[in-house]
């Protein structure tokens, strides 16, 4: 009808229908669901003069249901109308006869829209291939030259070529996405209205069977082919690369996993987008989201204990409707998908949530993309908690920070702990605009490893720590471990960096990943070499007689521990020596410190949901907690602002010369002196945080100080007051004195 072509009138009609069918939401979802009203509710209704009445199971004619489903194909169906149609259909589908007709009709509409989308993608691919050929010709013409004819670089010229393609999104792809989302909403495992939360979405077997019957293979092949051309236009690959690869791709999930573990801002050997034609990628967003709905829909695992997304990447993915096609697609298009998410990170909470929920998909995401998504999630939790509970105010003694913080925070609930932290030190002037909190976490990061608490032991290199198996000498050790876990979780959630580096096995425990015997190398290299000798050589050749037991030394007393029942009597043979190595490593890294790990994780998970950090690899998690390990003076210089000084002044030249000659520890001390933390932000000094958000390091000319006086710093503003000095040597002397003597307390001014 003509009145349906007006979006406003269509919305009014759908609003009316939504109200009319609202009582249907009270009907049971299936024949196995009870429809009985609790006696308590019946009594309450009777007492208030009301009475319960049965809701009729209204059956709608197939013609009317077809008309309702056809609205999803209309140009006038905007986002509001789309949401209302979803709600109406879900309510009508409480009646089995309606449900059968609706699902069949939506499947038919999706199939037709899929065919239309294939035609649109083929037409677009022809135009893109023409542009790609122009790029290839242009690249060949400047193969032996550094500049193009008009003075541009070849990369700049290629970027212009990608922008010559018209890339308006076809309505058929957008409509297909809406129909598939409607099917997903109707067949979600909960099925209730408002159940489409960003996490824990599972669908019924009914939808899985329906999606497998729909013939979308040609559509996804065409989409993948188009994205291959986009990679050419964006400078990720060349036409010859695509021709050589054919239907094969060099990247495998194993290679992707290995790449994901190499974090230094970029993956080693992986290409990045060289051009910035975000519109060309956005053109394919509806099709890509439709692909994820159709291939990444998942049924709830039969074992409810394994529903957490923090399960390891080795877990199977057979309950995903199109697991193999999904993994192949994200691996092949990893660069484009990362660029798409950088441009619009909210899609990870919507259609492309599989990228963070499916372990095999997480490995294709770049670290900066993961970190930004993680920061967004914890910020939401923090804002919600701040509105409910306000700030956490701690007034503590600088000399007893660990104990006072422990007693003050252990009684706080997890929601209260998510509130904003405000620190004041007794007998010191200062307002916490970020600098005092950084100092607070820096002190705690040192004290948690204090041998007097006996909580952690250092590894052979003295750089990393793991829980102390003999920590029970401290009667409250488990309570302290929970407190330490809370502190690490609070620092991660609030974006503060800790000078605290744990063993790789503990990071794996935090991610729900089982440690391997290779992780023993970092804890005890000599012990690891002995275990490797057992695996590499025959036991009789090295003259070892072993049993499935190990000896523990606790305060001078040796105790034999069985690695399996009756292990001290079970000999290790060539056939079972791998099991022995696995069990003895598991004992050292897990069993012997199981209670300590559990208490630490209980505290950490109170502040950071395990499903959120599951997106990271162990090495990435270390970076999230501790920041970049090295201080790049060149990066600091590049991100420095000057007030009263100029970059060309000789004193500034002296300053950077002095900085360049400092030792690694002195650089860390200087950074703590001016910012309150000795760690570098994950994205470098360009994202240094201050009281106003991102606040770069600044050097101010100290006009009120006498000539040759000491430098002073303002940690809340990341600023250094630099007086005038006579020589570079005098500046070095004053700088070292300031960072060694002035870094222990907060100075107001």
N, C-alpha and C positions, 0 to 999 in steps of 0.2 A: 504493500500500500504506500501511496505517496507520503503519508505523514511519518512513516518510518525512516524516510531519508533525512529528516532533520534530527541532528544529534540530541537537541534539547527535548524534543517530543518523544524520541525513542527512550531517553533516560527516564522521562516521566512515566511512560508505560511500563517499563521494566521495574521501576520503583513500586508501582501499584501491584504488579504480579508478585514481586518479592514479599510484599506484605500479605497478600492473599494466601500464598503457599507456606507462610511462616509456621503454622501449626504442624506441618508435615515433618518438621525437624524433630518432633517429639516421638515419631514412630521409630520402632526398633530398626536397626540397620540390616539385620538378617534374621532368618528363621531361628537361629540359635541364640539370639539376644532376648533377654527377658523383658517383658513389657509391664511388669508389675510395678505399681506405685508404692513406695515405702509407706508403712502404716503411720509413721511419724508425720509425713507430709499430708496424708489423708485427714488425720486428726487436726492438724493446724488449719487446713482448709475448712473443715466443719466448724471449728471454733470461730473462724472469721466470717462465717455465713456464706462460704463459697462451696462449690462442689466440683468434683472432677468429672469430665466427660470424655468419651472415647473420640479420638481423631479418626475420621474416615480415611481409608486407604484409597484415595482418588486415582482412578486410572484415566490417563489422558490419551486421546486418539493419536495414532502414529502420525497423522497429517499435521496435527498441532505441534507435536514434538519436533517434527521435521522443520516446521516454520520457525520454532524457537531456536533450533540449532543453526538454521540458515542465517540468523542475525550475526553470527560470528564471521560471516563472509562479507557483510555489508561494509561499505566505506564509512557509513555513519556510526559504526560501532567503535566508540572511543574507549579509553581505559576504564572509565566509570561504568559504561554499559557492559563491557567485558566482565568486570567483577560481578555485576548484578546477574548476568546470565549464568555465571559459574554458581552463584548461590542458589538461584532458582533450580538449575539442573540438579544440584546435589540434593535439594529438598525433594524434588519430584522422584529422584531415584531411590528414595526410601521405599517406594513401591516397586516390587520386582518386575512387573510387566512394563512399567515405564522405563526402568533401568535398561532392560534388554533393547528396547527400541532406541533409546538415547545413545547407548554405546555403539550400536550398529550404524546409526546415522552419523555420529561424529567420526567414526572410522571411515565411512564413505566420503565425507567432506574432506578429511585429511588426505585420503588417497588422491582425490581430484586436485586439491591444492598442491600436492607434491608434484604432480605432473606439470601443473602450471609453473611451479618454481624451477623445474628442470629446464623448461624452455627459456625462462628469464636468465638463468645462469649461463646457458649455452650462448645466448646472444651477448651477454656481458663478456664472456671469455673471449669471444672473437675480437671484440674491441680492445681488450687488454693484451691479447697476443700481438695485435698490430702495433700497439705502443711498445711492447717488449721487443719486437723486432727492430723498431726504430732505435730503441736503446742499444741493442746489440750492434747495429750499424754505427751509431754514434761512438760507442766504446771502441769499435775497431778502427775508426778514423783517427782516434787520438791515442792509439795504443803506444805509439813511440813519442808522444808529446805530453807535457805536463799540464797544458791548458787547452780548453776548447777554443773555437774560433772567436767567440765573444769574450774570451778572457775568464770564463768560468771553469771550475774544475770538473772533471768527468763525473764526480759524485753529485755535484750541484745540477749538472745537466740531466743526470738520470732522475733526480728528484722532480725536475720539471716535467719529465716525460710521464711519471706516474700521475701527476696532477692533470694531465690532458684527458684522462679517462673520466667519462661521466659516471657517477656512482650513486644515483638515487636508488634507495631501497625499493624493491618491488613489493607491491601490496600482497601478492600471493605468498611470499615468504613470511611476512608479518602475520598474515591470517593463519598460515599453517602453524606458526609458533603458538598462536592463541588457542587453536583447536587442540593441539597436543598438551598445552598447559591445562586446558579444561578437562581433558581425559585424565591427566595426572592428578588433578584436584579431586575428581570424582572417585578415583580408584586409589587414593592414598590410604594407608593402612588404618589410620585413625578415622578418616572419612568425615570428621566433624568440621563444622564451620570454624574458620580461623586456625585450622590445624597446620597450615602451610608455613610452619616456622622455618627459619633458615638452617636448622640442624635437625637431624633425626627424621628426615622424610623418607618413608618407605611406601611402596605401592603393593597392591595385591597381585597375586598370580594371574588374576583375570586380565589386568592391564599388560603384564609381561607377555601373555599369550597373544593378546591383541596386537601389540607392537611387533611381535615376530611375524604375524600374518601380513601386516602392512608391507608392501613392497617398496621400501625406501632406499634400497641398496644403490640404485642408479642415481638417486638424488645426492646421496652422500659421496658417491664417486665423483659426481660433477662438482660438488662443493670443494672437495679435496683438490681436484684439478684446477679449479679457479684460484684457490689459495696458493698453489704451486706457482702460478703466473704472478700472483701478488708478490711472492718472495723475489721473483725476478725484478719486478718493478721497484720494489723497496730496497734492492741491492743486497738481499740476503744470499741469493744464488744467481746463477746465470742460466740462460737457455740450454747451454751445453751440459750444465750440471743436471738439469731436469731430464734431459734426453738420456744421459748416462745412467741415471738412477732408475728410470722407467718406473716399474711398480715396486721397486725395492727401496729401502731406506737404510742408511748406514747406522742410524741410531737404534739401539735396542733398549728395553727397560733397564737392563743391567748396566749398559754404558751410561744411560741417563742417571742412574743412581750413583755411579762413580763420579760423574760430573757434578752432581748436586753436593757431593761431599767436599768439593774443591771450591771453597768460598774465599774470594778475594775481591768481591765487588762484581766480577764477571766470571763465567765459567771458562776454564781453559780450553782454547780451541774452538769455542762456539761463537758463531757470528751474531752480531746485534744489528738491529735496524739502523741503516745509515741515513735514511730519509725520514721525513716527518709527515707523511700524508696520512694523518689519522683518519680522515674521512673515508679513504679507500678501505681501511680495515672495518670501520664502523658500518660500512655498506653491507658487510656480510654478517653482522652481529645477529640479526634475527635467525638466519639460517644456522649459524653456529649454535645459538641457544636451542633451536629446534633439534639439532643433532644431539645435544647433550640430554634433552628430555627423552628422546627416542632411544638412545643407546646407554645412558647412565642411570636409568630408573632401576631401583634396587628393592628387592623384597627383604623383609626383616629376617635376620638370621634365626634359625630354629633355636640355637642356644642363646638365650637373652643375655648371657654374661659376656658375649663377644660382640655386642652392638657398638661398643666404643670404637671411635675412629682412631684411637691411639694404638690399636693392634698393629703389629709389625707388617712391613711390606711383603713379608713372605706369605701372609694369609691369602687364601684363595679368593677369587672374585667371580665364582661361578654364579652368584645370585644377581649379577648385573646383566641386564638384558642383552647388551652388545659389547661384552668386555673386550674381546680381541680387537674389534673395530675401534672401540674407544681408545684403547692404549696406543694402537697404531696411529690414530689420528692426532692425538695430543703430542706424541713423540715426533711425528713428522713436522708438525706446525708449531713447535714449542716457541720459536722466536716470535711468530705473529701473535700467538696467544698471550705471551708475556707483554707484548706491546699493547694489545687490546685491554688487558687488565690494568696496566699502568694508566691508560687513558680513562678508564671507567672501572674503578676498583669495586663498585657496588655489585657488579655482575657475579662476583664470587659468592654473594649472599643470595643470588637468584638462580638464573638458569644454568650458570657454570659452576655451581657449588661442588660438583664432582671433582674439580681440580684441587680442592682442599680436603675433600672427604675420602676420596679413593687413594690409598697409599701409592699405587702405581702411577697415578697422575700427579701427585705432589712433587715428584722428583723433577718434573719439567719446569716448575716455577723457579724463577730467579730469586735469590735471597732477598733483594730489595722489595720484590713483590710480596713475598711471604711476610716480611717484617712489617710492611705497611698494612696488610690485612690484619695481622696480629695486633698492631697498635690500635687499629680501629675498634676491634672487638673488646679489648680491655678498657679502652676509653669509655665505651658505653656502660660497662659494668661500674666503672669508677664514678661516672656522672650520676648513675642511678643511686649508688650508695651514698654519695655526697648529699643528694637531695633528701635522703631518708635519715641519715645519721650525722651529717655535718662533718667538721674537721676533727682530726686526732691531734690534741695538743699535748706535747711532752715537755716538761720543765725538768731537766736532768743535769747531773754533775758530769762535766767533761771527763773527770778522772774515773768515773764509775759507770760509763755509758752502757756497757753490756748488761750488767746486773740490774740496773734501774729500768732499762728498756724491757728486759725479760719480765720483771715483776709487773710492769705497767701494761704490757701488751698481751700477756698470756690470758688475761681475763676478757679480752675483747673478742667479740664474735667476728666471723669472717666478713660479714657485711660492714661492720664498723671499721675493720682493718682496711677496707677499700676506700675509705674516706681520705681526704687530703691530709697529709702529714705536716704539722707545724712544730718545729723544734726551737727551743730556747735553751741556752746553756746558763746555768746559775752563775751569777756574779759577772756576766758578760753582757755588754750592750750589743744589740743586733736584732734585726727583724728578718724572719725567715722568708725570703723571696726566692728560695731555691738553693742558695749557697749553704745555709746551715743544714738543710736536709742532706745535701751531698756529703758534707763533713760527717754527719751522723752515720750514714751508710758506710763511709770510708773507714770510720773507727770500728764499726761492727764487723766489717769484712776482715779486719786484722784480728779482732778479739775472738772471733769464732774459731780461729786456728790456734788460740793461745794454749800451750801445752798444759797449763794449770787446769783447764776444763776437761782435758783428755777426750775431746770429742772427735778429733780428726788426727790422722797420721799422714806424714808427707811420703811421697814416693821416693825412689832412689835419687832422682834429679832434684828433689826438694822444691819443685815448681808446682806440683799438683797435689791434691789432698783427697783422701777417701775416709769414710767412717772408721773409727778405731774399734777393732773387735773387743778390746779390753776397756771400753768406755764405761762399763758397769762399775768401775772403781768410783765413779761419780754417781751417787745414789739417784740423782735426778736427771741422769743422762738422757733418757727418752724424752722428757719434757723439754730439755734444752735442744735436742735435735728437732723437735716440732717447732720450737721457736726459731731456730736457724732456717728451717724450711720456709717459715712465714716471712722472715726477713728477706730471703732470696726472692720469694714470690712477690713481696711488696715492692722490692726494687725493680723487678722485671715489669710488673704491672704499671708502675709509675714512671718508668723510663730512666731510672738511675742505674749507673754502671758500677759494678762491684769489682774490686781487685781480689777476686776469689776464683781460683781455677781448680776445678775438680777433675777426677780421673774420667777417662772416656767411658768406663763401665758405669759410673754413677750417672753421667748424662744419658746413657742408654736406659738405665732404670727410670729416669725421669720421663723418658719418651715411651716407656712400655716395651722396649726392645731388649731381647735377651743378649747379654754380653757373650762374646766369643773368646776362644783361648788366645787369639791375637791381641786382645785388649790387655792381657797380662804383661805384655812387653813393656808398656809404659809404667806399670806398677813396680815390677821387679824384673829387670832385664836378664839377670843371671838365672833366675828361676825359669823364665820363659825359654832361654836357650837350652836349659836342661830338658824341659818338656819337648822342645822341638827335636832334640837329639833322640828322645824316646820314639818320636813319630818317624824320624828319618832313617833310623838304623834298627837292626834286629836286637832284641833285648839280650840274647845270648852273646852277641858280638861285643856289647858294651858292658857285659857282666853285671846286669841289674836283676835283682829279684824283688818284685814289687807286689803289693797287695792293695785291694780297694779300700785303703785307709790312709789317713794323714795324721801327722803329729802336730799338735798345737802347743805353743809355749805361752803360758799365762802367769806372769809374775814369778818366773823361775820354775814353775811346775809344768811338766810335759804330760799331755793328755792325748791318747789315741782316739781319733774320730773315724767312725765308719762312713765311707762315702756312699754305701748302699747297705741294706740289711746283711749282717754277717760279713761285712767287707774285709775285716782284718784276717779272715780265713780264706778269702777268694783271691787266687793268684791272678796277676795281670799277664795276659798272653798276647801273642801277635794279633790274634783275632779281636781281642777286646781292648787293646791299648788306647785306641782312639776314644772309647767310652771313658777310660780311666782319666785321660788328659782333660776331657770335657768336664767330668765330675770334680776333679781336683781344682780346676779353674773356677767352676761354679761355686765351690765351697769358699775359695778365697775371696771372690768378688761378690758373692750373693749370700750363701747360707750362713757363713760365719758372722755376717753383719746384717742379717735379715731384719731384726727388730729395729736397729738404728736406721736402716734405709726406710722402713715403713713409717717410722715416726717423722723422719725428714720429709718424706713424700706427703704424708698427711697434712703437714703444715704448708708445704708448697702448693698443694692442690686446693687448699682453702682459698688461696688468692689467685691462682692461675689454673683454669680448667684444663685437664689433661688433653681434651679434644682440641684445644687451641694450640698448644705447643707441639702437638703431634705432627704439625706441618713441617717442622724443622728436622734437620739431620743432627746427630750429636755435635758435629763441629759447628754448625750454625747456632745451636743452642748455647754453646760456649760463647760465641760472639754476642748473642743477645744478652747474656748475663754480664760479660766482662768487657765488651767492646774490642776495638782493634788493639792488637798487642804492641804495635810499634808506633812511636810518635814521629810523624813526618814533619820536620821543621819547614820544608818547602811548602807543604799544604797549609801549615799554620800561617806562614808569611803571606801566602796568596789570599787567605781569608782574614786578614788583619785590617782594621780601620785605624786611622790616625786622627787625633784631636790635638791641635797645637803643634804637632810635628808634621813633616812631610816625608814621604818615602825616600826622597833624595837627600835628606839631611845626613850629615856624617855620623851623628849620634845614632841614628836608626841603622846605618850601615854597621856601626860597631855592635849594636845590639844583636843583629842577626848573625854576625860573625861569632859573637860569644855563644849564642844559642847553638850554632852549628858545631861548636867544639865541646859541648857538654856531653857527659856520659849518658847512657840510657837512663840510669837511676836519677841523675840530675835533671834530665828533661821531664821525667815523671814528677819529680818534686816541684819543678817550676810550674807544671800544668796544674798540680794540686794547689799551689800557692795562689794562682790567679783564677781558678775555676772551682776549687773545692774538691776536685776529683782528679786522679792521676790517669784516667782512662779517656781514650779518644772516642767521640761518637761514632756509631757504626758507619755513617755515610761521610765521615771525615769532619774537619773543622768547619765546613760550610754549614753544618747543622748543630753547632754548639748551642746548648740551651742556656737561657738566662731567665730572669724574672718576667721578661716580655715575650717569652717563646724562644724562637731562634735569635740568638744574640751573639754576634761574632766577637772574637777577641779584639780588644782595642787598646791602644797605647796613648795615654794622655800626657801632655806636658805638665809636670808638677810645678806650677807657677808659684804656689804658696810655700814650697819647701826651699830651704837654703841650698846653695850650690854644694853638691857632693853629698847630700843627705841620702838616707836609705830609700829604696823603692817601697811602695805600698800597693796593695791590691784590694779590689772589691769583688769578692767571689760571686755576689748576686748579679753583677753586671759584666763579669768576665773581663775586667779592665785592669790595666797596670798604670800606675802613676810613675812616670819616668823623669827624674830630675836631670839637670844638666851636669855632665861629668867632664873632667879635663882630658881623659884618655880612655882607650878601650880597656886597658888593664884595670883602671879604677872601676869602670863599669862592671867588669867581670867580678872583681872582688866584692862589690856591693850586692850584685845579683846573687852570688853564692851565699853570702851572709844572710840575705833576705829569705831565700828559699829554705835555708837550713835552720834558721832561728825563728823565722816568722810564720812558718807553715803550721805550727802546732796550735794556734788559737785564732779566733775570729777577731778582726779589727774593724771597728765601726768608724765610718767616716767617708 
